[in-house]
Amino acid sequence: MRIKTFGSYTKLPSSHLVGCTVISIDLLRSSTSMTWALVNGATKVIPTTEAAEAVSIAGRMGGCILGGERGGIKLPGFDLGNSPFEYSKEAVSGKSVVVSTTNGTGALCGTEGASNVLLGCMLNCTAVARKAVELGNDIIIMCAGTEGDISADDLYAAGAIAEAITQMTNNVSPCDMTIVARMIYRTWKTDHREFFSTFHCSRLIKMGFEKDVEFCLRRDITDLVPEYRNGVLSI
Ligand code: MLT
């Protein structure tokens, strides 16, 4: 089983996805918030690349929650931003959620052609690794990155998931980027100081989202693995 990691989904040709299981990661904060919405009972999450598309889908569906951000800030007229704490049981249980974020939702929307698309983050790290191993396909860990560049926070989560996969099966052939991601995870897992100084993370902390960052780093608090099919994330 090959594991390939891409630091930014924008660098990943769609022809590479055919026959693979994709694990899509935007650790800070979109993968975490969408996973948390489903853990808290949202019936489904519909990710969109463009904010206007989210507004139009929500308008057509009626009765759903509209969430998302640009540059970390809640979009004007939207119900929720991109903090996982906003996707509480009270806010989302029993409801459909339509979400558009700067990078994370666009990454998911570009995964046509893959056999399976799973949403990964630290909250479901071991569960998403197990599910990917069970599916038996080659695995692509696709990081959202930040505006076309790699984002070290995503690589940290990619490394944690790759490490968990490696502990579950010997039948693994990691690409060089996967090995680098595992090194990042091993280096930072017990000391997050350098993680906190990385570009997107430090920007979120400066904006007052330190508690979000701490939450996104919590590991294995759910066994639920959202799967993206036909434009919809569900569990
Ligand atoms: C994104 O999609 O780029 C992020 O989730 C941004 C954020 O942290 O709000």
py3Dmol code that shows the C-alpha trace and the ligand (Angstrom):
import py3Dmol

protein = """\
ATOM      1  CA  MET A   1       0.000   0.000   0.000  1.00  0.00           C
ATOM      2  CA  ARG A   2       1.578   3.265  -1.100  1.00  0.00           C
ATOM      3  CA  ILE A   3       1.088   6.411   0.972  1.00  0.00           C
ATOM      4  CA  LYS A   4       1.689   9.647  -0.889  1.00  0.00           C
ATOM      5  CA  THR A   5       1.407  12.998   0.845  1.00  0.00           C
ATOM      6  CA  PHE A   6       0.811  16.287  -0.970  1.00  0.00           C
ATOM      7  CA  GLY A   7       1.485  19.504   0.976  1.00  0.00           C
ATOM      8  CA  SER A   8      -1.086  21.477  -1.008  1.00  0.00           C
ATOM      9  CA  TYR A   9      -4.065  20.141  -2.913  1.00  0.00           C
ATOM     10  CA  THR A  10      -3.331  22.686  -5.636  1.00  0.00           C
ATOM     11  CA  LYS A  11      -0.200  20.680  -6.533  1.00  0.00           C
ATOM     12  CA  LEU A  12      -2.093  17.398  -6.893  1.00  0.00           C
ATOM     13  CA  PRO A  13      -3.097  16.404 -10.449  1.00  0.00           C
ATOM     14  CA  SER A  14      -6.579  14.819 -10.412  1.00  0.00           C
ATOM     15  CA  SER A  15      -5.276  11.881 -12.514  1.00  0.00           C
ATOM     16  CA  HIS A  16      -3.316  10.774  -9.394  1.00  0.00           C
ATOM     17  CA  LEU A  17      -6.551  10.203  -7.454  1.00  0.00           C
ATOM     18  CA  VAL A  18      -7.953   7.374  -9.560  1.00  0.00           C
ATOM     19  CA  GLY A  19      -8.338   4.166  -7.536  1.00  0.00           C
ATOM     20  CA  CYS A  20      -6.991   5.772  -4.342  1.00  0.00           C
ATOM     21  CA  THR A  21      -8.344   6.550  -0.921  1.00  0.00           C
ATOM     22  CA  VAL A  22      -7.855  10.258  -0.301  1.00  0.00           C
ATOM     23  CA  ILE A  23      -7.539  11.579   3.238  1.00  0.00           C
ATOM     24  CA  SER A  24      -8.271  15.294   3.046  1.00  0.00           C
ATOM     25  CA  ILE A  25      -6.755  17.428   5.817  1.00  0.00           C
ATOM     26  CA  ASP A  26      -7.130  21.050   6.808  1.00  0.00           C
ATOM     27  CA  LEU A  27      -6.227  20.734  10.471  1.00  0.00           C
ATOM     28  CA  LEU A  28      -6.635  24.472  11.291  1.00  0.00           C
ATOM     29  CA  ARG A  29      -9.537  24.569  11.163  1.00  0.00           C
ATOM     30  CA  SER A  30     -11.871  23.382   8.468  1.00  0.00           C
ATOM     31  CA  SER A  31     -11.406  19.566   8.728  1.00  0.00           C
ATOM     32  CA  THR A  32     -11.718  19.813  12.487  1.00  0.00           C
ATOM     33  CA  SER A  33     -14.844  22.014  12.399  1.00  0.00           C
ATOM     34  CA  MET A  34     -16.623  19.916   9.755  1.00  0.00           C
ATOM     35  CA  THR A  35     -15.778  16.689  11.624  1.00  0.00           C
ATOM     36  CA  TRP A  36     -17.013  18.245  14.856  1.00  0.00           C
ATOM     37  CA  ALA A  37     -20.280  19.353  13.202  1.00  0.00           C
ATOM     38  CA  LEU A  38     -20.966  15.735  12.188  1.00  0.00           C
ATOM     39  CA  VAL A  39     -19.930  14.400  15.614  1.00  0.00           C
ATOM     40  CA  ASN A  40     -22.439  16.865  17.090  1.00  0.00           C
ATOM     41  CA  GLY A  41     -25.266  15.462  14.997  1.00  0.00           C
ATOM     42  CA  ALA A  42     -25.326  17.520  11.799  1.00  0.00           C
ATOM     43  CA  THR A  43     -27.105  15.308   9.234  1.00  0.00           C
ATOM     44  CA  LYS A  44     -24.678  16.295   6.502  1.00  0.00           C
ATOM     45  CA  VAL A  45     -22.097  18.908   5.580  1.00  0.00           C
ATOM     46  CA  ILE A  46     -21.952  20.321   2.066  1.00  0.00           C
ATOM     47  CA  PRO A  47     -18.567  21.934   1.354  1.00  0.00           C
ATOM     48  CA  THR A  48     -18.260  24.488  -1.447  1.00  0.00           C
ATOM     49  CA  THR A  49     -15.273  26.259  -2.945  1.00  0.00           C
ATOM     50  CA  GLU A  50     -17.010  29.606  -3.440  1.00  0.00           C
ATOM     51  CA  ALA A  51     -18.948  31.467  -0.752  1.00  0.00           C
ATOM     52  CA  ALA A  52     -21.636  32.504  -3.277  1.00  0.00           C
ATOM     53  CA  GLU A  53     -22.221  28.848  -4.139  1.00  0.00           C
ATOM     54  CA  ALA A  54     -22.753  28.075  -0.435  1.00  0.00           C
ATOM     55  CA  VAL A  55     -25.294  30.906  -0.181  1.00  0.00           C
ATOM     56  CA  SER A  56     -27.137  29.671  -3.255  1.00  0.00           C
ATOM     57  CA  ILE A  57     -27.227  26.002  -2.080  1.00  0.00           C
ATOM     58  CA  ALA A  58     -28.411  27.069   1.384  1.00  0.00           C
ATOM     59  CA  GLY A  59     -31.094  29.273  -0.214  1.00  0.00           C
ATOM     60  CA  ARG A  60     -32.372  26.395  -2.353  1.00  0.00           C
ATOM     61  CA  MET A  61     -32.355  23.878   0.528  1.00  0.00           C
ATOM     62  CA  GLY A  62     -33.841  26.150   3.176  1.00  0.00           C
ATOM     63  CA  GLY A  63     -33.610  25.478   6.927  1.00  0.00           C
ATOM     64  CA  CYS A  64     -29.880  24.736   6.899  1.00  0.00           C
ATOM     65  CA  ILE A  65     -26.925  26.368   8.630  1.00  0.00           C
ATOM     66  CA  LEU A  66     -24.483  28.424   6.578  1.00  0.00           C
ATOM     67  CA  GLY A  67     -20.889  28.443   7.835  1.00  0.00           C
ATOM     68  CA  GLY A  68     -17.508  29.598   6.661  1.00  0.00           C
ATOM     69  CA  GLU A  69     -14.736  32.143   6.621  1.00  0.00           C
ATOM     70  CA  ARG A  70     -12.260  34.041   4.532  1.00  0.00           C
ATOM     71  CA  GLY A  71      -8.919  34.858   6.136  1.00  0.00           C
ATOM     72  CA  GLY A  72     -10.231  33.271   9.349  1.00  0.00           C
ATOM     73  CA  ILE A  73     -13.116  35.768   9.694  1.00  0.00           C
ATOM     74  CA  LYS A  74     -16.781  34.723   9.507  1.00  0.00           C
ATOM     75  CA  LEU A  75     -18.315  35.590   6.146  1.00  0.00           C
ATOM     76  CA  PRO A  76     -20.857  38.420   6.199  1.00  0.00           C
ATOM     77  CA  GLY A  77     -24.434  37.147   6.530  1.00  0.00           C
ATOM     78  CA  PHE A  78     -23.307  33.608   7.439  1.00  0.00           C
ATOM     79  CA  ASP A  79     -24.646  31.926  10.597  1.00  0.00           C
ATOM     80  CA  LEU A  80     -21.305  30.517  11.760  1.00  0.00           C
ATOM     81  CA  GLY A  81     -17.613  31.109  11.139  1.00  0.00           C
ATOM     82  CA  ASN A  82     -14.966  28.368  11.190  1.00  0.00           C
ATOM     83  CA  SER A  83     -14.384  27.802  14.891  1.00  0.00           C
ATOM     84  CA  PRO A  84     -15.093  24.198  15.925  1.00  0.00           C
ATOM     85  CA  PHE A  85     -16.781  25.584  19.060  1.00  0.00           C
ATOM     86  CA  GLU A  86     -19.468  27.190  16.883  1.00  0.00           C
ATOM     87  CA  TYR A  87     -20.469  23.755  15.522  1.00  0.00           C
ATOM     88  CA  SER A  88     -21.961  22.680  18.859  1.00  0.00           C
ATOM     89  CA  LYS A  89     -24.865  20.224  19.343  1.00  0.00           C
ATOM     90  CA  GLU A  90     -27.171  23.163  20.026  1.00  0.00           C
ATOM     91  CA  ALA A  91     -26.207  24.811  16.742  1.00  0.00           C
ATOM     92  CA  VAL A  92     -26.084  21.880  14.311  1.00  0.00           C
ATOM     93  CA  SER A  93     -27.815  18.766  15.634  1.00  0.00           C
ATOM     94  CA  GLY A  94     -30.369  17.455  13.112  1.00  0.00           C
ATOM     95  CA  LYS A  95     -29.462  20.131  10.570  1.00  0.00           C
ATOM     96  CA  SER A  96     -27.684  20.265   7.229  1.00  0.00           C
ATOM     97  CA  VAL A  97     -24.660  22.552   7.171  1.00  0.00           C
ATOM     98  CA  VAL A  98     -23.299  24.269   4.050  1.00  0.00           C
ATOM     99  CA  VAL A  99     -19.693  25.445   4.466  1.00  0.00           C
ATOM    100  CA  SER A 100     -17.190  27.461   2.451  1.00  0.00           C
ATOM    101  CA  THR A 101     -13.678  28.120   3.776  1.00  0.00           C
ATOM    102  CA  THR A 102     -10.522  29.608   2.290  1.00  0.00           C
ATOM    103  CA  ASN A 103      -8.697  26.333   1.557  1.00  0.00           C
ATOM    104  CA  GLY A 104     -10.224  23.289   3.261  1.00  0.00           C
ATOM    105  CA  THR A 105     -13.544  23.055   1.432  1.00  0.00           C
ATOM    106  CA  GLY A 106     -11.938  23.698  -1.980  1.00  0.00           C
ATOM    107  CA  ALA A 107      -9.566  20.784  -1.321  1.00  0.00           C
ATOM    108  CA  LEU A 108     -12.492  18.408  -0.779  1.00  0.00           C
ATOM    109  CA  CYS A 109     -14.371  19.667  -3.814  1.00  0.00           C
ATOM    110  CA  GLY A 110     -11.432  18.786  -6.084  1.00  0.00           C
ATOM    111  CA  THR A 111     -11.340  15.064  -5.262  1.00  0.00           C
ATOM    112  CA  GLU A 112     -13.466  13.675  -8.084  1.00  0.00           C
ATOM    113  CA  GLY A 113     -12.070  10.409  -9.401  1.00  0.00           C
ATOM    114  CA  ALA A 114     -10.848   9.038  -6.061  1.00  0.00           C
ATOM    115  CA  SER A 115     -12.329   5.722  -4.894  1.00  0.00           C
ATOM    116  CA  ASN A 116     -12.998   7.074  -1.414  1.00  0.00           C
ATOM    117  CA  VAL A 117     -12.513  10.463   0.197  1.00  0.00           C
ATOM    118  CA  LEU A 118     -12.177  10.608   3.992  1.00  0.00           C
ATOM    119  CA  LEU A 119     -11.955  13.714   6.142  1.00  0.00           C
ATOM    120  CA  GLY A 120      -9.006  13.557   8.532  1.00  0.00           C
ATOM    121  CA  CYS A 121      -7.860  15.620  11.494  1.00  0.00           C
ATOM    122  CA  MET A 122      -6.346  14.961  14.920  1.00  0.00           C
ATOM    123  CA  LEU A 123      -9.802  14.427  16.483  1.00  0.00           C
ATOM    124  CA  ASN A 124     -10.235  11.235  14.424  1.00  0.00           C
ATOM    125  CA  CYS A 125      -6.563  10.451  13.658  1.00  0.00           C
ATOM    126  CA  THR A 126      -6.540   6.729  14.544  1.00  0.00           C
ATOM    127  CA  ALA A 127     -10.055   6.086  13.191  1.00  0.00           C
ATOM    128  CA  VAL A 128      -9.301   7.646   9.803  1.00  0.00           C
ATOM    129  CA  ALA A 129      -6.038   5.676   9.586  1.00  0.00           C
ATOM    130  CA  ARG A 130      -7.909   2.430  10.380  1.00  0.00           C
ATOM    131  CA  LYS A 131     -10.607   3.143   7.807  1.00  0.00           C
ATOM    132  CA  ALA A 132      -8.014   3.890   5.109  1.00  0.00           C
ATOM    133  CA  VAL A 133      -6.154   0.640   5.881  1.00  0.00           C
ATOM    134  CA  GLU A 134      -9.426  -1.355   5.768  1.00  0.00           C
ATOM    135  CA  LEU A 135     -10.282   0.072   2.348  1.00  0.00           C
ATOM    136  CA  GLY A 136      -7.033  -1.443   1.059  1.00  0.00           C
ATOM    137  CA  ASN A 137      -6.332   1.090  -1.721  1.00  0.00           C
ATOM    138  CA  ASP A 138      -3.211   3.176  -2.142  1.00  0.00           C
ATOM    139  CA  ILE A 139      -3.574   6.234   0.081  1.00  0.00           C
ATOM    140  CA  ILE A 140      -3.159   9.886  -0.789  1.00  0.00           C
ATOM    141  CA  ILE A 141      -2.908  12.238   2.167  1.00  0.00           C
ATOM    142  CA  MET A 142      -3.988  15.527   0.657  1.00  0.00           C
ATOM    143  CA  CYS A 143      -3.255  18.607   2.715  1.00  0.00           C
ATOM    144  CA  ALA A 144      -5.276  21.732   1.991  1.00  0.00           C
ATOM    145  CA  GLY A 145      -2.271  23.968   2.625  1.00  0.00           C
ATOM    146  CA  THR A 146      -2.635  27.719   2.797  1.00  0.00           C
ATOM    147  CA  GLU A 147      -3.328  29.620  -0.409  1.00  0.00           C
ATOM    148  CA  GLY A 148      -1.326  27.234  -2.599  1.00  0.00           C
ATOM    149  CA  ASP A 149       1.591  26.720  -0.204  1.00  0.00           C
ATOM    150  CA  ILE A 150       2.264  23.953   2.278  1.00  0.00           C
ATOM    151  CA  SER A 151       1.051  24.561   5.809  1.00  0.00           C
ATOM    152  CA  ALA A 152       3.086  22.810   8.484  1.00  0.00           C
ATOM    153  CA  ASP A 153       0.033  22.287  10.676  1.00  0.00           C
ATOM    154  CA  ASP A 154      -1.520  20.109   7.968  1.00  0.00           C
ATOM    155  CA  LEU A 155       1.752  18.180   7.600  1.00  0.00           C
ATOM    156  CA  TYR A 156       1.744  17.555  11.362  1.00  0.00           C
ATOM    157  CA  ALA A 157      -1.689  15.887  11.102  1.00  0.00           C
ATOM    158  CA  ALA A 158      -0.632  14.071   7.909  1.00  0.00           C
ATOM    159  CA  GLY A 159       2.382  12.700   9.807  1.00  0.00           C
ATOM    160  CA  ALA A 160       0.229  11.581  12.755  1.00  0.00           C
ATOM    161  CA  ILE A 161      -2.165   9.730  10.431  1.00  0.00           C
ATOM    162  CA  ALA A 162       0.704   8.204   8.399  1.00  0.00           C
ATOM    163  CA  GLU A 163       2.366   7.066  11.644  1.00  0.00           C
ATOM    164  CA  ALA A 164      -0.905   5.465  12.802  1.00  0.00           C
ATOM    165  CA  ILE A 165      -1.239   3.656   9.439  1.00  0.00           C
ATOM    166  CA  THR A 166       2.356   2.423   9.701  1.00  0.00           C
ATOM    167  CA  GLN A 167       1.602   0.990  13.151  1.00  0.00           C
ATOM    168  CA  MET A 168      -1.413  -0.918  11.759  1.00  0.00           C
ATOM    169  CA  THR A 169       0.235  -2.626   8.781  1.00  0.00           C
ATOM    170  CA  ASN A 170       3.703  -3.536   7.555  1.00  0.00           C
ATOM    171  CA  ASN A 171       2.495  -3.327   3.997  1.00  0.00           C
ATOM    172  CA  VAL A 172       3.303   0.377   3.624  1.00  0.00           C
ATOM    173  CA  SER A 173       5.458   2.199   1.160  1.00  0.00           C
ATOM    174  CA  PRO A 174       5.646   5.899   2.094  1.00  0.00           C
ATOM    175  CA  CYS A 175       6.784   8.601  -0.327  1.00  0.00           C
ATOM    176  CA  ASP A 176       9.430  11.102   0.788  1.00  0.00           C
ATOM    177  CA  MET A 177       6.839  13.751   1.740  1.00  0.00           C
ATOM    178  CA  THR A 178       5.097  11.176   3.958  1.00  0.00           C
ATOM    179  CA  ILE A 179       8.429  10.455   5.694  1.00  0.00           C
ATOM    180  CA  VAL A 180       8.970  14.210   6.190  1.00  0.00           C
ATOM    181  CA  ALA A 181       5.420  14.598   7.589  1.00  0.00           C
ATOM    182  CA  ARG A 182       6.084  11.766  10.057  1.00  0.00           C
ATOM    183  CA  MET A 183       9.304  13.482  11.150  1.00  0.00           C
ATOM    184  CA  ILE A 184       7.382  16.730  11.748  1.00  0.00           C
ATOM    185  CA  TYR A 185       4.791  14.870  13.805  1.00  0.00           C
ATOM    186  CA  ARG A 186       7.420  13.044  15.895  1.00  0.00           C
ATOM    187  CA  THR A 187       9.352  16.277  16.502  1.00  0.00           C
ATOM    188  CA  TRP A 188       6.348  18.335  17.626  1.00  0.00           C
ATOM    189  CA  LYS A 189       4.020  15.828  19.268  1.00  0.00           C
ATOM    190  CA  THR A 190       5.357  16.448  22.787  1.00  0.00           C
ATOM    191  CA  ASP A 191       6.328  20.105  22.385  1.00  0.00           C
ATOM    192  CA  HIS A 192       4.027  22.347  20.370  1.00  0.00           C
ATOM    193  CA  ARG A 193       6.046  25.587  20.665  1.00  0.00           C
ATOM    194  CA  GLU A 194       7.408  25.529  17.118  1.00  0.00           C
ATOM    195  CA  PHE A 195       4.022  24.354  15.792  1.00  0.00           C
ATOM    196  CA  PHE A 196       2.485  27.502  17.372  1.00  0.00           C
ATOM    197  CA  SER A 197       5.006  29.677  15.486  1.00  0.00           C
ATOM    198  CA  THR A 198       4.060  28.355  12.022  1.00  0.00           C
ATOM    199  CA  PHE A 199       2.407  30.788   9.604  1.00  0.00           C
ATOM    200  CA  HIS A 200      -1.278  29.907   9.698  1.00  0.00           C
ATOM    201  CA  CYS A 201      -1.252  28.816  13.341  1.00  0.00           C
ATOM    202  CA  SER A 202       0.437  32.006  14.605  1.00  0.00           C
ATOM    203  CA  ARG A 203      -1.983  34.085  12.515  1.00  0.00           C
ATOM    204  CA  LEU A 204      -4.960  32.328  14.145  1.00  0.00           C
ATOM    205  CA  ILE A 205      -3.453  32.826  17.609  1.00  0.00           C
ATOM    206  CA  LYS A 206      -2.945  36.557  16.905  1.00  0.00           C
ATOM    207  CA  MET A 207      -6.609  36.740  15.844  1.00  0.00           C
ATOM    208  CA  GLY A 208      -7.641  35.326  19.248  1.00  0.00           C
ATOM    209  CA  PHE A 209      -8.259  31.710  18.185  1.00  0.00           C
ATOM    210  CA  GLU A 210      -5.763  30.058  20.575  1.00  0.00           C
ATOM    211  CA  LYS A 211      -8.483  27.858  22.116  1.00  0.00           C
ATOM    212  CA  ASP A 212      -9.440  26.670  18.602  1.00  0.00           C
ATOM    213  CA  VAL A 213      -5.820  25.673  17.946  1.00  0.00           C
ATOM    214  CA  GLU A 214      -5.673  23.748  21.241  1.00  0.00           C
ATOM    215  CA  PHE A 215      -8.910  21.969  20.374  1.00  0.00           C
ATOM    216  CA  CYS A 216      -7.695  21.076  16.869  1.00  0.00           C
ATOM    217  CA  LEU A 217      -4.653  19.389  18.467  1.00  0.00           C
ATOM    218  CA  ARG A 218      -6.762  17.048  20.634  1.00  0.00           C
ATOM    219  CA  ARG A 219      -6.187  13.499  19.441  1.00  0.00           C
ATOM    220  CA  ASP A 220      -8.629  10.612  19.015  1.00  0.00           C
ATOM    221  CA  ILE A 221     -11.672  12.053  20.721  1.00  0.00           C
ATOM    222  CA  THR A 222     -13.949  10.444  18.135  1.00  0.00           C
ATOM    223  CA  ASP A 223     -14.083   7.255  16.055  1.00  0.00           C
ATOM    224  CA  LEU A 224     -16.284   8.897  13.449  1.00  0.00           C
ATOM    225  CA  VAL A 225     -14.825   9.276   9.981  1.00  0.00           C
ATOM    226  CA  PRO A 226     -16.680  11.640   7.635  1.00  0.00           C
ATOM    227  CA  GLU A 227     -16.758  10.420   4.047  1.00  0.00           C
ATOM    228  CA  TYR A 228     -17.244  12.741   1.056  1.00  0.00           C
ATOM    229  CA  ARG A 229     -19.493  11.378  -1.701  1.00  0.00           C
ATOM    230  CA  ASN A 230     -21.375  13.165  -4.463  1.00  0.00           C
ATOM    231  CA  GLY A 231     -20.627  16.567  -2.996  1.00  0.00           C
ATOM    232  CA  VAL A 232     -21.735  15.691   0.532  1.00  0.00           C
ATOM    233  CA  LEU A 233     -19.855  14.848   3.730  1.00  0.00           C
ATOM    234  CA  SER A 234     -21.588  12.422   6.084  1.00  0.00           C
ATOM    235  CA  ILE A 235     -20.823   9.656   8.562  1.00  0.00           C
TER     236      ILE A 235
END
"""
ligand_1 = """\
9
MLT
C -9.137 27.236 5.574
O -10.046 26.598 4.991
O -8.243 27.830 4.975
C -9.052 27.310 7.091
O -9.867 26.405 7.695
C -9.011 28.719 7.560
C -9.375 28.941 9.018
O -8.663 28.498 9.908
O -10.407 29.578 9.280
"""
view = py3Dmol.view(width=600, height=400)
view.addModel(protein, "pdb")
view.setStyle({"model": 0}, {"cartoon": {"style": "trace"}})
view.addModel(ligand_1, "xyz")
view.setStyle({"model": 1}, {"stick": {}})
view.zoomTo()
view.show()
